């Protein structure tokens, strides 16, 4: 009997990425109304799978093991960006605005009638600038977290962190095709917009004009990824809970920034937070198992 070839071992974070890209390929035939969507997701999952298998195989060779192992620590961040850009293929021909009107009314109550916007702007540009910086820096939260693990000599925990971070981030991406929607800054440009405009806000708006996707804003992946990073840091560095608390404060700040800056509706933020509870529950269960 001829033995079957053994696949090189993949990391948990890599299996999550493969599962996500495979999921996108499987659902794509059901979205017949998306003019930019074709067979691209099938090619993408094949390329990602082949790449990850190839890297795992190369790492098994002693001459390349160290370099490829480090590369595999950081590659999921790049593939997360690929996953984000992939959602643009689900861009709808038009937006029904079935959700945005209700969400905008809810935000008007929060920002204007309950005075959240005026409270944020009470000290002038200080808090708005801080919130806009938090929104800007969310793109680097995964890299910052891995950098902390490297700096504390905990590189072996990178895959555990990435698995939780990816679960919360990619779960938000996975819902974009079902809720085609426009952000409040575009759908309702004059409603509840900030009265204070800082250079950080101008930079955020420039990045969004040049680099974001437009398929939908529900749920907020900014929020789900920031909270997922916080839960993951609590798990991987339980002896240094200050990192988890710092990331949690940051995630709350990102949530406020997305609503105040009209990048997201409060409904998006709530949904993003709830999605992050998936990795949070896994982190709690894992922490309990590690202690027992």
N, C-alpha and C positions, 0 to 999 in steps of 0.2 A: 504494500500500500504506500503510495507516494505521500509524504507528509505535506500538509498545507503550509505555505509560507507564513511566517509570523509577522504581524504588523508591529512596527515600532511603537512603543507606548506613547500615548498622548496625555497631556495634562488635563485636569478638570476644566480649566478655563478654555482650552482649545476645543474640547468636546462641546462646551456651551456655544462657542462661536460656530462650530459646524452645525449644531442643532438649529441655531438661529437662521443661518443662511439656507439650510435645508427647508426650514419652515416657510421662509419667504418664497422659495421656489415652488413649494407645494400649493401655496394659496394663490400664486399669481394667475393661474388659468381662470380663477373665479372672478377676476376683476376685468371683465371685457370692456368696460367703459373707459379705461385708462389709456389714452392714445400713445403714451410713450413706453408702455409696458409690452414687452415681447418675451423672448426666450432668455433675456439677459440674466435673470436670477439663476437659471440652471447652469449657465456657464460660470457664474460667479461662485456658486457653492462647489463646483468641481475644481475650480482653481484654488480656492481656499483650502479644501480638503487635501489636494495634491501638495500644496505648499507646506502645510503643517505636517503631513506624513513625511515629506522630504526632509524637513528640518529635524524631525525626530530621528530619522534614519542617519542623517549626517552626525548628529550629536553622539550616536553610538560609537563613532570612530574617535579614538583618543586624541588624535591630532587636532580635531575641531571641537571637541566636547565643550571646553570652557567658553569659547566665543559664541557658539551656537546656543548654549544654555542661557547666556546673558541675552542674546537676541530674542529668545523665546520669552524672556521675562517682559520685554518691552513691545514685542510685535502685536499683542492683543490690543494695545492702545491704538495703533495704526489701523488695525482691522475694525475696531469700533467706529472709527471715522468712515471707513469703507461701508460699514453697515448703515451708518447714518445717511451717507450720500445715496445709497441704493434705494432708499425710500422715495427719492425724487422720481423714480420710474412710475410710481403710483399717483403722480400728479393728476388730479381730475380735470376734465375739460371746463368745468365751472364749479362754483361753490354754492350750494343750496342755501347757505346761511340759516340752516335749521337750528343750529345750536348757538351761534354767536350772539343773537339778539338777547336770548335769555341770560347767557353768561355776562353780557355787557351790563344788563340791568342789575344783576347781582353785584358786579364790581362798582357800579355807580353808587349803590347803597353803601358799600364798604369804604370807598375812597372819598366820596363827597358827603353823603348824609351822616356817616359815622366818623368823618373827618380824619381818615387815615392819611390822606395826602397832605393835609395841612400839618398833621403831627410830624410827619417825616421832614417837612420843609420848615419846621418851626425855628431851627437853628441856622437857617440859610442853606448854603450848599454842602455843609459838612456831611450830613447823613445821606442825601442823594448821591454825593460823590462816592461815599463808602459803599453804598448799595450797588452803584454802577460798576465799581471795581470788583465787587464780589461776583457780579454777573459775568464780567469779562474773564475772570480767572477760573471760572468753572471748567473751561476747556482743558485746563492743566491739572485738575484734581487727581486724576489717576496717576499721572507722572509724579506729582508731588508726594503722593502716598507711597509709591514704590521707592522714591528717593529717600523717604524717611526710613523705610524698612532696610534699605541698603546702608544708610548712615548708622543705624543701630545694630548692624551685624545680623539682621534677621532676614536675609535674602531668601532663605528657604521657605519663608511664609508668603512669598510673592504670589504664587499660584492660588493659595487660599484666599488672599485678598482679592485677586482678579476674578475668581469664580463668583464671589458675592457681588462685587462691583458690576460685573457683566450681567448677572441675573437681573439686577434692578434697572440697569441702563437699557439692555436689549429688550426687556419686557415692555418698556415704554415705546421703543421703536416699533415693536411688533403690532401695536394698536393703531399706529398712524393711518394705515390705509382705510380703516373702518370709520374714521371720523374726519373726513376732509373739511378743513376749516382754516380761516385766516386769523392772524393775531389781531388783537384790538388796535394796535398802532396803525394797521392797514385797513381793517374793516370799519373802524370808527375813529378816524384820525383826530377828530376834534373833541372827542368825549373823554373827559377825565385825564387828559394828558398832563405830564409834569409841568409845573411852572418854572422849574429850575433846570437849565441845560448846562451840563459840565462837559469838559473835553472827554471825560470817560464815556459819557453817554454818546457823544458824537462818534467816538471810536467804535462803540458797540453797534451803533446804527450802520456805520460803514461796513463792518464785518458782516452784519446780517444782510446788507444789500448785495455783497459780493460772494458770500460763501454759504448761506443757509439754504435749506430746502423749503419748499412751499406746499407740501402735500397736506400738512395739518399741524396743529399745535396741541392737540389733546391726545394723551396726557403730556405733562411737561417732563421731558427727559433731563432738562437741567436740574430739576428738583429731585427726580428719582435717582439720578446718578450721584448727586451731592449727598443725599441721605444714605444711599447704599454705601458710599465710601465711608461715611461716619460709622455705620453699623459694622462694616468690615474691620475698621481700625479698632473698635472695641474688642472684636474677637481676636485679631492677630497680635495685639499689644495689650493684653489685659492688665499687665503689670504697669503700664504707662497710660492710664485712662485719660490723662490730660489731652492726648492726641485725639481720642474719640470725642471728648467733649468739645475740643476746638473745632473739629470737623462738623460736629452737630450744630454748634453756633453758626458756623459758616453756612451750613445747609439752610438754616432758618433765615439767614440774611439773604441768600440766593432766592428763597421763596418770596420774601418781601420785595426784592429787587424786580422780579419778573412781573409782579402785580403792579407795583408803583410805576415801573418803566413802560408798562403796557406791552410787554413782550409776550405775556400770557394772561389768560383769565384766571381768576381764583379757582375756578373749577378745574383747570389744567393742573394747578399747583396741588390741590387736594388729591386728584387722581395720581399724580406723580408720587406724592408722599405715601399713599396707600400701596402703590406698587412696590415701593422700597421696603414695605413691611415683609415682603416675601423673603429677601435675603436677611432681613432682621430676624425673622422667625428661625431661619436656618442657622444664623449665627448664634442665637440663644440655645438652640438644640445642640449645636456643636460644642458650645461652651460647657453645657451641662454634661455632655459625654466626656469631654476632656477632663472635667473635675472628678468624674466618678470612676 
